[in-house]
């Protein structure tokens, strides 16, 4: 779940690497480092902590060279220290390596190396890679790299430089993303295309089992046995909008951009292509995702039950991997992921495909591993999301899943034409109605300040509101570090009611008018035991509720209103976290793209 970047060309590599690492910090920010060939040796500078610590260290040293690699780390093996930071250098400084992924057999490799007199300086799995390449070197770098790759098990993306080839950069991919970018007599490697897009006009997403050799003269592609492969570059589709506000936290900027994201997503939704795919016919559906993507899937499941009268299962991808798979031919697996590189999700997709299932993905990254594995992909087009917490990507995913529901209901005749048209109009108004929530930012900040010192926060809801409650709870805990959990409102009296007391808060999501009395009873149960409450309601359903705060969202069909509630709770999480002094864009222990199991 780390970020790697590499450069070879005519520029000073350090500036390019730092620019790339800034764009990759969402993938991990426990430590960072660079290695540059300075014309004679490999110069390595690395520091624990945020990227600013590395920048400060580089400001006191003259590090120059036109070929280098960089890394920003999310710790998996070994704590976040200078010693465990990447890049790692082999004995006598001959090879430098940065690594994203897991070396699952590193203990065996480490023992093999120690038996041959190699001393390891870190607690990480990554260090063994540099030493293993060095061990196999007999005069040809590519050959040594390929021999090492045959010994390594696990998932990894690598960038490698060597004193033996001063102006050559190698990249390797196995199960972890790596993109090659081409400029004018210069090349770059990066975990994410955005890290190198400002000077690269063409790109190549490496496939599993590929090695790329880059120099000013050109690019060459090989398999893990050193056999040549055809190089394939393509032009990148330009981003349709850039929504970052200068001087504003990324999370807040991205919440504010939700209306624009929804508007563009609706306009670009490929209705006819999706209908052609869905007309193949499927016996059953399964939704897979992790975190916020899974919660978006829950919104879809409720919509399918209410609109299309079809029961759809939703499973967390990591759980799907450990259970006996109940999918096969005739199953449509709808896979949801912002990055398209989440390791558990990709492994779950591969498992489902082996069972004969068809894959429809909802993703925000066109050139991702997930889209390449899918039979059909919907690209949400919500723009780059930099903050770790999913905000606009979650709402965009939910919107596309609702549109899938409508097309399926229309094709199968489960819902009459007028009802489908009405719900489609409701979805078309999501952008406009969400703007009204963004205009109420000050009011939402006031509510969040009430929550900021809670001993615990419980999010309660029924049906579609429960899906929104789960997402609201996740947002609050991941950026504010407040303890929070989500429960079905009806389950409150089956155990959780014992926790209701002064200092505890409940967020009651109650937008479905048909459940007015039940939601009022839930609120009463909470308040009479001394807990505090926030009610999120639609229209005037519970406007006069005796809660500490009542937040009203726009009226909408109950299958649509969870999206409005989610935006409200994103604001709660953001403002509560800011009030508690938390880093909202880079919460502790988390990273944006989880590329390891």
Legacy VTK file of the C-alpha trace (Angstrom):
# vtk DataFile Version 3.0
C-alpha trace
ASCII
DATASET POLYDATA
POINTS 597 float
0.000 0.000 0.000
3.065 2.184 -0.481
3.779 4.555 -3.360
6.779 4.247 -5.670
8.122 6.568 -8.341
11.140 6.492 -10.658
12.676 8.779 -13.260
15.337 8.702 -15.968
15.955 11.564 -18.389
17.561 14.986 -18.569
16.053 16.675 -15.514
17.280 16.615 -11.949
15.635 13.420 -10.721
15.173 14.674 -7.143
12.626 17.352 -8.077
10.654 14.890 -10.202
10.694 12.282 -7.449
9.527 14.725 -4.781
6.709 15.922 -7.016
5.623 12.337 -7.556
5.854 11.470 -3.860
3.641 14.416 -2.938
0.989 13.020 -5.265
1.437 9.546 -3.745
1.297 10.410 -0.031
-2.302 9.194 0.084
-0.848 5.676 -0.342
1.193 5.930 2.852
3.012 8.556 4.877
4.916 6.698 7.602
8.276 7.421 5.940
9.774 8.376 2.583
13.066 8.335 0.718
14.914 8.684 -2.574
17.934 7.078 -4.227
19.707 8.885 -7.081
22.667 7.889 -9.225
24.967 10.913 -8.923
27.352 9.852 -11.693
29.565 7.734 -9.478
27.475 6.172 -6.712
23.930 5.679 -5.479
23.064 8.498 -3.087
20.276 7.545 -0.644
18.347 9.888 1.669
15.356 8.613 3.682
13.439 9.693 6.770
10.636 8.475 9.010
7.580 10.712 9.182
5.820 12.839 6.609
7.374 13.881 3.325
8.377 17.249 4.786
11.001 15.419 6.879
12.613 14.082 3.703
12.447 17.496 2.026
14.196 19.040 5.002
16.940 16.397 4.894
17.456 16.937 1.160
17.676 20.705 1.627
20.922 20.247 3.569
22.566 17.948 1.012
23.465 18.362 -2.627
21.867 15.357 -4.300
21.902 15.517 -8.093
21.454 13.008 -10.861
19.220 12.224 -13.806
18.171 8.718 -12.730
16.502 7.904 -9.431
13.740 6.204 -7.469
11.512 7.327 -4.593
9.119 5.798 -2.057
6.450 6.777 0.449
5.585 4.058 2.952
2.624 2.580 4.767
4.215 0.188 7.250
3.392 -3.529 7.080
6.666 -5.191 8.149
8.688 -3.185 10.638
7.805 0.064 12.393
8.101 3.511 10.852
11.787 4.385 11.382
14.632 5.782 9.285
16.102 2.289 9.264
12.955 0.727 7.802
12.332 3.471 5.235
12.876 2.800 1.514
14.902 2.765 -0.727
16.961 -0.242 0.320
20.497 -0.667 -0.959
22.405 -3.913 -1.376
25.821 -4.597 0.125
28.455 -2.095 -1.082
25.697 0.099 -2.564
25.399 -1.608 -5.944
21.589 -1.835 -6.246
18.765 0.315 -4.845
15.157 -0.874 -4.699
11.752 0.555 -3.742
8.877 -1.843 -3.200
5.085 -1.723 -2.928
3.520 -4.979 -1.758
4.400 -8.010 0.341
7.217 -10.548 0.014
5.444 -13.522 1.571
8.558 -15.726 1.673
10.966 -13.070 2.912
11.954 -15.074 6.011
13.213 -17.899 3.807
15.033 -15.454 1.524
16.535 -13.668 4.532
17.829 -16.977 5.909
19.263 -17.845 2.474
21.100 -14.508 2.329
22.438 -14.685 5.888
23.892 -18.128 5.188
25.868 -16.424 2.429
27.217 -13.686 4.657
24.693 -10.915 3.929
23.807 -8.616 6.847
20.295 -7.170 6.908
19.896 -3.694 8.346
16.098 -3.404 8.682
13.014 -5.233 9.983
11.251 -5.165 6.624
10.451 -7.749 3.992
11.529 -5.374 1.216
15.256 -5.201 1.984
15.891 -8.792 0.878
15.006 -7.853 -2.725
18.023 -5.575 -3.167
20.403 -8.149 -1.703
18.914 -10.974 -3.772
19.401 -9.074 -7.030
22.982 -8.298 -6.011
23.603 -11.958 -5.171
22.537 -13.053 -8.659
24.466 -10.329 -10.522
27.174 -11.770 -12.808
27.496 -8.971 -15.336
23.925 -8.394 -16.597
21.388 -6.434 -14.523
18.276 -7.699 -16.322
19.374 -11.308 -15.889
20.057 -10.794 -12.172
16.680 -9.092 -11.692
14.815 -11.896 -13.467
16.575 -14.604 -11.422
15.617 -12.789 -8.233
12.000 -12.436 -9.366
11.735 -16.190 -9.810
12.588 -16.611 -6.102
10.224 -13.968 -4.722
6.667 -14.903 -3.741
3.929 -12.434 -2.947
2.609 -9.250 -4.522
4.924 -6.462 -5.540
5.743 -3.523 -7.725
9.424 -2.574 -7.858
11.623 0.212 -9.145
15.333 -0.627 -9.355
18.505 1.309 -10.216
22.126 0.144 -10.202
25.662 1.498 -10.343
26.297 -0.943 -13.187
23.832 0.885 -15.481
23.946 4.538 -14.352
21.223 5.829 -16.675
18.810 2.902 -16.621
15.653 2.442 -14.560
13.864 -0.900 -14.154
10.243 -1.442 -13.181
8.523 -4.704 -12.207
4.896 -5.597 -11.635
3.233 -8.563 -9.941
-0.257 -7.866 -8.498
0.582 -4.292 -7.444
-0.029 -1.349 -9.818
2.774 0.278 -11.807
2.484 2.720 -14.708
5.189 3.768 -17.194
5.100 7.319 -18.532
6.882 8.636 -21.638
8.006 12.230 -22.115
10.543 13.830 -24.456
13.612 11.628 -24.109
12.595 10.853 -20.549
10.609 8.139 -18.797
9.021 7.665 -15.412
7.493 4.929 -13.282
4.733 5.492 -10.744
2.140 3.621 -8.695
-0.446 6.142 -9.875
-0.582 7.917 -13.222
-1.296 11.245 -11.506
2.198 11.324 -10.008
3.874 11.680 -13.420
1.107 13.023 -15.671
2.389 16.613 -15.724
5.308 15.768 -18.048
4.382 12.411 -19.611
2.221 12.395 -22.728
1.853 8.628 -23.162
1.421 5.845 -20.664
1.648 2.080 -20.344
0.071 0.197 -17.434
2.287 -2.801 -16.790
0.622 -6.210 -16.667
1.423 -8.938 -14.159
4.720 -10.662 -14.840
6.299 -7.783 -16.774
9.650 -6.018 -16.421
10.351 -2.698 -18.113
13.818 -1.255 -18.849
13.876 2.532 -19.278
16.635 4.859 -20.469
16.818 8.126 -22.434
17.094 6.035 -25.598
13.808 4.203 -25.121
11.710 1.611 -23.328
11.861 -2.169 -23.591
9.466 -4.708 -22.089
10.250 -8.257 -20.919
8.641 -11.129 -19.063
10.092 -12.482 -15.811
12.394 -14.776 -17.790
13.934 -11.942 -19.802
12.029 -12.677 -23.014
11.175 -9.515 -25.021
7.546 -8.343 -25.182
5.986 -5.674 -27.420
5.922 -2.239 -25.774
2.471 -0.610 -25.751
1.919 3.079 -25.024
-1.377 4.921 -25.223
-2.493 8.508 -24.786
-4.150 9.307 -21.496
-7.692 10.647 -21.458
-7.586 14.148 -20.008
-9.313 14.758 -16.687
-12.596 16.526 -17.317
-12.248 18.830 -14.338
-9.861 19.734 -11.545
-11.749 20.460 -8.349
-9.045 21.140 -5.776
-9.409 24.353 -3.771
-6.131 25.953 -2.821
-5.706 26.465 0.914
-8.549 24.078 1.757
-8.213 20.561 3.160
-8.626 17.981 0.426
-11.451 16.256 2.296
-13.499 19.451 2.547
-12.735 20.397 -1.050
-13.862 16.965 -2.209
-17.109 17.109 -0.226
-17.840 20.483 -1.786
-17.224 19.042 -5.254
-19.851 16.303 -4.855
-22.553 18.218 -6.795
-20.209 18.679 -9.786
-19.118 15.031 -9.595
-22.713 13.814 -9.558
-23.669 16.094 -12.440
-20.826 14.939 -14.666
-21.338 11.295 -13.723
-25.013 11.429 -14.639
-24.279 13.135 -17.961
-21.590 10.597 -18.898
-23.407 7.456 -17.728
-23.180 4.936 -20.631
-26.803 3.833 -20.534
-27.002 2.002 -23.854
-23.722 0.107 -23.384
-24.844 -1.009 -19.921
-28.233 -2.145 -21.211
-26.554 -4.234 -23.908
-24.448 -5.922 -21.222
-27.364 -6.498 -18.832
-29.515 -8.009 -21.582
-27.309 -11.100 -21.456
-29.460 -12.128 -18.503
-28.300 -13.282 -15.063
-29.723 -15.696 -12.536
-28.384 -13.853 -9.496
-26.269 -10.895 -8.416
-23.554 -10.421 -5.831
-21.956 -7.098 -4.826
-18.340 -7.062 -3.614
-16.379 -4.222 -2.077
-14.364 -3.060 0.923
-15.013 -0.154 3.270
-17.002 2.656 1.682
-17.322 0.728 -1.571
-19.072 -2.074 0.319
-21.437 0.451 1.884
-22.302 1.810 -1.557
-23.150 -1.782 -2.460
-25.597 -1.925 0.456
-27.452 1.080 -1.012
-27.722 -0.875 -4.271
-29.045 -3.990 -2.518
-31.837 -2.016 -0.854
-32.729 -0.302 -4.127
-32.868 -3.624 -5.976
-35.178 -5.051 -3.322
-37.514 -2.040 -3.408
-37.430 -1.161 -7.108
-36.646 -4.360 -9.004
-38.017 -6.817 -6.422
-34.745 -8.759 -6.530
-32.725 -9.833 -3.502
-29.033 -9.111 -4.051
-26.273 -10.287 -1.741
-23.477 -7.973 -0.674
-20.222 -9.335 0.715
-17.039 -7.772 1.991
-14.344 -8.860 -0.461
-11.976 -10.161 2.215
-14.752 -12.364 3.650
-15.641 -13.673 0.197
-12.052 -14.916 -0.080
-12.336 -17.046 3.059
-15.753 -18.589 2.405
-16.966 -21.278 0.060
-17.882 -19.310 -3.094
-21.602 -19.360 -3.923
-21.220 -18.015 -7.459
-21.013 -19.606 -10.869
-22.203 -19.321 -14.427
-25.232 -17.059 -14.518
-23.977 -14.926 -11.605
-23.317 -11.234 -12.135
-20.746 -9.957 -9.648
-20.842 -6.173 -9.310
-17.505 -4.993 -7.928
-17.085 -1.533 -6.431
-13.702 0.163 -5.898
-12.440 3.739 -6.061
-8.886 2.874 -7.104
-9.445 -0.456 -8.817
-6.299 -1.705 -7.055
-7.635 -2.925 -3.687
-5.909 -6.261 -3.119
-8.775 -8.121 -1.418
-11.194 -6.952 -4.092
-8.953 -8.024 -6.973
-8.376 -11.458 -5.455
-12.129 -11.837 -4.940
-12.745 -10.935 -8.595
-10.229 -13.510 -9.775
-11.919 -16.131 -7.623
-15.379 -15.248 -8.939
-14.161 -15.371 -12.549
-12.700 -18.835 -12.009
-16.163 -19.931 -10.866
-17.671 -18.684 -14.141
-19.226 -15.418 -12.938
-19.402 -12.273 -15.075
-17.845 -9.098 -13.642
-19.335 -5.590 -13.808
-17.139 -3.028 -12.078
-17.876 0.476 -10.787
-14.542 2.247 -10.526
-12.970 5.702 -10.678
-9.735 4.616 -12.422
-9.958 3.744 -16.090
-6.516 2.123 -16.356
-6.803 0.042 -13.184
-6.326 -3.675 -12.585
-10.037 -4.026 -11.812
-11.205 -2.589 -15.124
-8.866 -4.934 -16.980
-10.310 -7.923 -15.121
-13.922 -6.875 -15.710
-16.299 -7.901 -18.477
-17.838 -4.431 -18.339
-16.757 -1.312 -16.429
-18.507 1.884 -15.409
-16.093 4.764 -14.731
-17.584 7.171 -12.192
-15.612 10.208 -13.474
-15.621 11.977 -10.113
-12.067 13.261 -10.535
-9.065 12.434 -8.423
-9.738 11.941 -4.726
-6.678 12.865 -2.647
-7.955 12.600 0.925
-7.824 9.118 2.438
-11.499 9.182 3.431
-13.864 8.456 0.528
-16.355 11.286 0.022
-17.225 12.189 -3.551
-16.156 8.735 -4.758
-18.655 7.050 -2.397
-21.573 9.200 -3.530
-20.612 8.760 -7.201
-20.459 4.986 -6.744
-23.895 4.963 -5.108
-25.349 7.070 -7.918
-24.058 4.681 -10.590
-25.314 1.670 -8.659
-28.794 3.233 -8.489
-28.689 3.793 -12.254
-27.711 0.142 -12.761
-30.733 -0.800 -10.638
-33.073 1.267 -12.826
-31.735 -0.163 -16.078
-32.055 -3.700 -14.751
-35.606 -3.060 -13.521
-36.543 -1.573 -16.901
-35.010 -4.411 -18.933
-36.622 -7.148 -16.852
-40.003 -5.392 -16.652
-39.993 -5.616 -12.845
-41.020 -1.979 -12.598
-43.397 -0.032 -14.821
-42.009 2.539 -17.219
-43.470 5.541 -15.392
-41.900 4.504 -12.083
-38.502 4.018 -13.712
-38.796 7.455 -15.334
-39.750 9.033 -11.993
-36.750 7.516 -10.202
-34.432 8.517 -13.027
-35.622 12.123 -12.620
-34.922 11.827 -8.881
-31.349 10.731 -9.618
-30.929 13.536 -12.149
-31.720 15.997 -9.329
-29.105 14.570 -6.940
-26.538 17.166 -7.940
-28.889 20.110 -7.528
-30.247 18.916 -4.169
-26.795 18.102 -2.811
-25.797 21.720 -3.431
-28.363 22.754 -0.813
-26.585 20.541 1.740
-23.244 22.138 0.910
-24.792 25.564 1.431
-25.691 24.500 4.985
-22.034 23.925 5.886
-22.037 26.282 8.888
-25.049 24.557 10.428
-23.435 21.141 9.956
-20.249 22.408 11.592
-22.298 23.479 14.624
-23.731 19.951 14.955
-20.292 18.370 14.548
-18.899 20.500 17.373
-21.551 18.960 19.603
-20.270 15.489 18.722
-16.554 16.158 19.048
-16.185 15.141 22.710
-18.586 12.209 22.693
-17.556 9.107 24.618
-19.079 7.047 21.803
-21.299 7.704 18.796
-23.870 5.207 17.538
-25.387 5.559 14.073
-28.872 4.082 13.743
-31.072 3.512 10.699
-33.472 1.201 8.915
-33.443 -0.099 5.329
-31.555 2.352 3.105
-30.898 4.596 6.083
-28.930 1.761 7.695
-26.574 1.665 4.693
-26.029 5.407 5.115
-25.516 4.964 8.877
-22.757 2.414 8.298
-20.936 4.837 6.020
-21.418 7.704 8.481
-19.912 5.649 11.286
-16.905 4.686 9.174
-16.239 8.307 8.216
-16.344 9.535 11.798
-14.029 6.870 13.201
-11.441 7.032 10.432
-10.817 10.783 10.522
-11.781 11.867 14.075
-10.752 8.675 15.952
-13.993 8.799 17.943
-15.416 5.387 18.768
-18.463 4.818 16.600
-20.632 1.926 15.476
-23.684 1.533 13.248
-26.683 -0.636 14.097
-30.156 -1.327 12.714
-32.470 0.812 14.813
-34.577 -2.210 15.747
-31.515 -3.897 17.259
-30.971 -1.072 19.727
-32.978 -2.787 22.457
-31.218 -6.114 21.929
-28.045 -5.134 23.738
-26.831 -1.747 22.559
-29.387 0.110 24.690
-27.254 -0.855 27.710
-24.644 1.640 26.486
-26.997 4.630 26.360
-26.032 7.179 29.017
-24.848 10.746 29.396
-21.836 11.421 27.150
-22.991 8.978 24.473
-24.430 10.329 21.223
-26.709 8.704 18.658
-27.107 9.827 15.060
-30.550 8.630 13.992
-30.858 8.514 10.205
-34.600 8.745 9.532
-35.426 9.866 5.992
-38.081 7.264 5.092
-41.542 8.739 5.856
-43.091 5.262 6.031
-40.947 4.562 9.106
-41.804 7.771 10.976
-43.339 6.123 14.064
-40.609 3.516 14.384
-37.893 6.160 14.148
-39.648 8.350 16.704
-39.732 5.390 19.099
-36.000 4.782 18.583
-35.252 8.401 19.377
-37.344 8.266 22.524
-35.514 5.140 23.736
-32.185 6.937 23.368
-33.127 10.242 24.959
-34.945 8.860 28.020
-31.728 7.116 29.077
-29.659 10.287 29.094
-27.893 9.963 25.743
-27.785 12.838 23.270
-29.094 12.604 19.714
-28.822 14.040 16.234
-31.667 13.310 13.824
-31.179 13.409 10.062
-34.597 13.572 8.444
-36.200 14.440 5.112
-38.733 17.193 4.606
-40.668 17.810 7.805
-40.910 14.174 8.968
-39.125 14.629 12.312
-38.401 18.344 12.185
-39.938 18.891 15.636
-38.222 15.892 17.209
-36.945 16.482 20.789
-33.341 15.800 19.754
-30.294 17.923 20.518
-29.974 18.656 16.808
-32.220 18.029 13.815
-30.734 18.206 10.316
-33.128 18.225 7.384
-32.090 16.883 3.987
-33.995 17.355 0.720
-37.068 15.207 0.211
-36.482 12.291 -2.129
-37.519 8.705 -2.703
-36.189 6.511 0.156
-33.880 4.636 -2.234
-32.170 7.944 -3.099
-32.122 9.780 0.240
-29.221 7.746 1.733
-26.905 9.715 -0.548
-27.981 12.999 1.047
-27.551 11.587 4.552
-24.067 10.378 3.639
-22.987 13.882 2.596
-24.302 15.325 5.860
-22.323 12.756 7.857
-19.191 13.434 5.836
-19.427 17.027 7.041
-19.929 15.791 10.617
-16.782 13.688 10.382
-14.729 16.467 8.829
-15.667 19.200 11.304
-15.460 16.911 14.358
-11.981 15.795 13.275
-10.815 19.376 12.716
-12.128 20.384 16.140
-10.177 17.504 17.700
-6.956 18.549 15.945
-6.802 15.508 13.635
-5.182 15.417 10.210
-8.312 14.914 8.122
-6.497 14.161 4.862
-3.987 11.685 6.293
-5.559 9.889 9.256
-3.276 7.737 11.366
-2.579 4.144 10.345
-4.575 4.449 7.128
-3.841 4.796 3.426
-6.066 5.456 0.455
-5.381 2.434 -1.709
-5.079 -0.843 0.201
-2.919 -2.922 -2.126
-2.002 -5.629 0.402
-4.188 -8.266 2.075
LINES 1 598
597 0 1 2 3 4 5 6 7 8 9 10 11 12 13 14 15 16 17 18 19 20 21 22 23 24 25 26 27 28 29 30 31 32 33 34 35 36 37 38 39 40 41 42 43 44 45 46 47 48 49 50 51 52 53 54 55 56 57 58 59 60 61 62 63 64 65 66 67 68 69 70 71 72 73 74 75 76 77 78 79 80 81 82 83 84 85 86 87 88 89 90 91 92 93 94 95 96 97 98 99 100 101 102 103 104 105 106 107 108 109 110 111 112 113 114 115 116 117 118 119 120 121 122 123 124 125 126 127 128 129 130 131 132 133 134 135 136 137 138 139 140 141 142 143 144 145 146 147 148 149 150 151 152 153 154 155 156 157 158 159 160 161 162 163 164 165 166 167 168 169 170 171 172 173 174 175 176 177 178 179 180 181 182 183 184 185 186 187 188 189 190 191 192 193 194 195 196 197 198 199 200 201 202 203 204 205 206 207 208 209 210 211 212 213 214 215 216 217 218 219 220 221 222 223 224 225 226 227 228 229 230 231 232 233 234 235 236 237 238 239 240 241 242 243 244 245 246 247 248 249 250 251 252 253 254 255 256 257 258 259 260 261 262 263 264 265 266 267 268 269 270 271 272 273 274 275 276 277 278 279 280 281 282 283 284 285 286 287 288 289 290 291 292 293 294 295 296 297 298 299 300 301 302 303 304 305 306 307 308 309 310 311 312 313 314 315 316 317 318 319 320 321 322 323 324 325 326 327 328 329 330 331 332 333 334 335 336 337 338 339 340 341 342 343 344 345 346 347 348 349 350 351 352 353 354 355 356 357 358 359 360 361 362 363 364 365 366 367 368 369 370 371 372 373 374 375 376 377 378 379 380 381 382 383 384 385 386 387 388 389 390 391 392 393 394 395 396 397 398 399 400 401 402 403 404 405 406 407 408 409 410 411 412 413 414 415 416 417 418 419 420 421 422 423 424 425 426 427 428 429 430 431 432 433 434 435 436 437 438 439 440 441 442 443 444 445 446 447 448 449 450 451 452 453 454 455 456 457 458 459 460 461 462 463 464 465 466 467 468 469 470 471 472 473 474 475 476 477 478 479 480 481 482 483 484 485 486 487 488 489 490 491 492 493 494 495 496 497 498 499 500 501 502 503 504 505 506 507 508 509 510 511 512 513 514 515 516 517 518 519 520 521 522 523 524 525 526 527 528 529 530 531 532 533 534 535 536 537 538 539 540 541 542 543 544 545 546 547 548 549 550 551 552 553 554 555 556 557 558 559 560 561 562 563 564 565 566 567 568 569 570 571 572 573 574 575 576 577 578 579 580 581 582 583 584 585 586 587 588 589 590 591 592 593 594 595 596
